[in-house]
Amino acid sequence: MYIDRYQEYLQLIPDKIRRCEETDRRVVLAYASNLDVLVRWNCENFNRFLAEYLKEEPSFREGDEIASEEDLARILSYFVIHGLGGEVDIVSRKVIDVLTEYFDVEYGLGGTCAQGAAALGSMGIPVLVHITDCSGDVIRQMSGIRIETVKHGRRAPVETCVSGKDALCHFIVQFTKDDVIRVFGKEYKVGLSNRLIMGYDTVHKILPVEEEFLVYCEKNARDVCSYDISGFNAVTDHRIMQERLERLTVHYKSVKENNPDCRIYFESAHFINNEIREYTYQTLAEVIDIMGMNEEELIDLTRTQGCSVNRDSLESILKGLEELIEVYPVHGFVVHSKDYALYFGKDMPGTDIEQGLTLGNLVSGTRARTGRYGSVSDCRETLKLELSRTGLAFAKELESYHSAYKVVLVPSRYMEKPATTIGLGDSFVAGMQICFL
C-alpha cells in the first residue's frame, strides 16, 4: 500500500541545505542553456494560421525541419492534434516572423540544466552549473539565487559570467487539452496539454563544453553529490558527438574514480536524429548510473527496440523497462509523468530513491501549479493537491508485481490543467537530485 511521505521528505530540505553550506557539497547540472521564447497559445489564432498556411494533411517525420510557414502549419498541427511533445529545428527567419505575427510571446529560461539549477536555487539549494548561453537575457533569469559556475578555475556566481553575446532562442508552443482544432473542414479535440520546442540556433549542434569546468569537477569530485547531464539531443553530426563523448566518458570515469558515491544522472530528451540517440545511449550506458525520461520518450525508445508500450498499462511499462535495461545496462531507469514517477533497476544502497521520486514530483508539481520555480513554501502549498488516481492505481497494482529488479513508484500531485507544461520534466530532474545530497 502506498504511504504518502511528501511532507516528511519536504521537511528534510532545510537540513540538506545546511549540510551543503557547511561542506561545499553540490549538485552539478550540465551542459546546455538557452532563452525560451514562450508562445502564448491562442486556439482561434492558431486556427486562423492553419486556414492560411496548411496545404497538406498534418504530419511529422524524423529529420523534418521547419523551413517555411507551410512546414510550421503541417508539423505543429500534427503535434497539437495528437497531444504530443517534442523538438524540431527552425531553419528560417520567416518562420519566426509568422509566429510573432499570429501569437504574442514572452521570455523564459531554457535548457534542462539551467531550469534545474533555477528550480533548486529558488528553494535555497546551492548548485554548480555548466551553461552554453551566457547572454544577459539568460543570466538575468539565473541571478539572485544560489547558482554558481566555474570561472578561472574556481566557483563563481553565475552573474559574473555574462558573455555579451545574443541569446540562443528556442520557441515553445504550449497547447491546451480540449481545445478544438479545425483542419480541412474537420474538427479535432486536443487530447492532452503538451508543448513543442522549436530551436533556432546552431551552437547546440556542436554542444560546446568548457574544459575548465570538467577539470574543476574532476579535481573536486568529492564535493559532487550528483552530476545531472543533458543537452545532447540537438547534435546531428556523428563525428561531433563522438568527439564530445570520448572526452566526457573519460571525465565521468575520473569523477567516479575520485568519488564512487557520486551518482551520474542522464536525462533524455527528444533527439533530432535517432542514430545519434542510439550511439549516445549505448556510450553513456557504460558510465552513468541512472537514465531518466518522460513517458513519451519511453514509448519512442522502446519502439526502436521492437517493443510497444501502452502508457495506460503498468504491466506494459514495466515490460518495456525490462527490455531497455538489457539493451542499456545502467544501474536504473527513472520515468516521470503527470501521474507518477517510477524507478526501475538495481538497488542503490545508501540512496532513498523514493525520496528522490517524491521530491521530483513535488518540485515539478509546484511549477505546474504556479507557472514558476517555487520556494519550499510554494512546495508546501502544493501538498494540498490530491494524489493522481492513475498513480495510486498503478501503486496498488505494483503490490502484486514480482521482479528481480527494484521497482519504486510514487503517485504525482495531480492537476487537470496546469498553469504551464514547460520545464516540468526539468524541474522533476532537479527535485530528484535532492535525494543524493
Buried (B, 14 or more C-beta within 10 A) or exposed (E): EBEEEBEEBBEBBEEBBEEBEEEEBBBBBBBBBBBBBBBEBBBEBBBEBBEEBBEEEBEBEEEBBBBBBBBBBBBBBBBBBBBBBBBBBBBBEEBBEBBEEBBEBEBBBBBBBBBBBBBBBBBBBBBBBBBBBBBBBBBEBBBEBBBBBBBEEEBEBBBEBBBEEEBBBBBBBBBBBEBEBBBEEEEBEBEBBBBBBBBBBEBBBBBEBBEBBBBBBBEBBBBBBBBBBBBBBBBBEEEBBBEBBEEBBEBBBBBBEBBEEBBBBBBBBBBBBEEBBBBBBEBBBEBBBBBBBBBBBBBBBBEEBEBEBEBEEBEBBBBBBBBBBEBBEBBBBBBBBBBBBBBBBBEBEEBBBBBBBBBBBBBBBBBBBBBBBBBBEBBBEBBEBEBBEBBBBBBBBBEEEEEEBEBBBBBBBBBEEBEBBBBBBBBBBBBBBBBBB
